[in-house]
């Protein structure tokens, strides 16, 4: 809702199975990914996105209630990916999003 109020179009995947499919179909400017997702988890989604030529270039921000250390443990290859722990300061999250994608 905060992103929409700031002028962004959003879509949400229900689980780790739906996420990569939606990314291929919608070709978003940015993906905000939670690590704790049903049906496979966010680490699986991250790897699928980065292995697919249609989605590998889409920037990702990890936004999760998992600790940053826990995220780095399950997803060490994403060390250079911006990570924001929930609950996040919405101003900070919006500033980070705006670095990757302008509002519509």
C-alpha positions as CSV (number, residue, x, y, z in Angstrom):
1,X,0.0,0.0,0.0
2,X,2.9,2.4,0.8
3,X,4.5,1.8,-2.6
4,X,1.2,2.3,-4.4
5,X,0.6,5.6,-2.5
6,X,4.1,6.6,-3.7
7,X,3.1,6.0,-7.3
8,X,4.4,2.5,-7.9
9,X,2.4,-0.3,-9.5
10,X,2.7,-3.5,-7.5
11,X,1.9,-7.1,-7.7
12,X,2.3,-9.8,-5.0
13,X,3.1,-13.5,-5.4
14,X,1.3,-15.8,-3.0
15,X,4.2,-18.2,-2.7
16,X,7.6,-19.3,-4.0
17,X,6.0,-21.2,-6.9
18,X,4.1,-18.2,-8.2
19,X,6.9,-15.6,-7.8
20,X,9.3,-16.6,-10.7
21,X,6.3,-17.2,-13.0
22,X,4.9,-13.7,-12.2
23,X,8.4,-12.1,-12.8
24,X,8.7,-13.8,-16.2
25,X,5.2,-12.6,-17.2
26,X,5.2,-9.1,-15.7
27,X,8.9,-8.2,-16.2
28,X,8.9,-5.8,-13.2
29,X,11.5,-3.1,-12.8
30,X,12.3,-4.4,-9.3
31,X,11.4,-7.3,-7.0
32,X,11.1,-7.0,-3.3
33,X,11.6,-10.5,-2.0
34,X,10.8,-12.1,1.4
35,X,13.0,-15.0,2.4
36,X,10.2,-16.6,4.4
37,X,7.7,-17.7,1.8
38,X,5.4,-20.8,1.5
39,X,6.1,-23.5,-1.1
40,X,9.8,-23.3,-1.4
41,X,11.1,-20.1,0.3
42,X,12.6,-16.9,-0.9
43,X,16.1,-18.4,-1.4
44,X,14.7,-20.7,-4.0
45,X,12.9,-17.8,-5.7
46,X,16.1,-15.8,-5.7
47,X,18.0,-18.6,-7.3
48,X,15.3,-19.3,-9.9
49,X,15.2,-15.6,-10.8
50,X,19.0,-15.3,-11.2
51,X,19.2,-18.5,-13.3
52,X,16.6,-17.5,-15.8
53,X,17.7,-15.3,-18.7
54,X,14.3,-13.5,-18.7
55,X,14.6,-12.4,-15.0
56,X,18.3,-12.5,-14.1
57,X,18.8,-8.7,-14.7
58,X,15.8,-7.6,-12.5
59,X,17.1,-5.9,-9.4
60,X,16.1,-7.5,-6.1
61,X,15.7,-6.1,-2.6
62,X,15.4,-8.6,0.2
63,X,12.8,-7.5,2.8
64,X,12.3,-10.1,5.5
65,X,11.8,-10.6,9.1
66,X,14.7,-13.1,9.1
67,X,17.8,-11.7,10.6
68,X,20.4,-10.4,8.1
69,X,22.8,-13.2,9.4
70,X,20.2,-15.8,8.7
71,X,19.6,-14.5,5.2
72,X,23.3,-14.5,4.5
73,X,23.4,-18.1,5.7
74,X,20.7,-19.4,3.4
75,X,21.6,-17.2,0.5
76,X,25.3,-16.4,0.6
77,X,25.4,-15.6,-3.1
78,X,23.2,-12.6,-2.4
79,X,25.7,-10.8,-0.2
80,X,25.7,-7.7,-2.5
81,X,21.8,-7.5,-2.6
82,X,20.2,-4.8,-0.5
83,X,18.6,-6.3,2.6
84,X,16.1,-4.6,4.8
85,X,14.9,-6.3,7.9
86,X,11.2,-6.1,8.8
87,X,9.7,-4.1,10.3
88,X,11.5,-1.5,8.1
89,X,11.5,2.2,8.2
90,X,9.2,2.9,5.3
91,X,11.0,6.1,4.3
92,X,14.2,4.0,4.0
93,X,12.5,1.3,2.0
94,X,11.0,3.9,-0.4
95,X,14.4,5.6,-0.8
96,X,15.9,2.2,-1.7
97,X,13.1,1.3,-4.1
98,X,13.5,4.7,-5.8
99,X,17.2,3.9,-6.5
100,X,16.1,1.0,-8.7
101,X,12.7,2.0,-10.1
102,X,11.0,5.3,-10.7
103,X,7.3,5.6,-9.8
104,X,4.9,5.1,-12.6
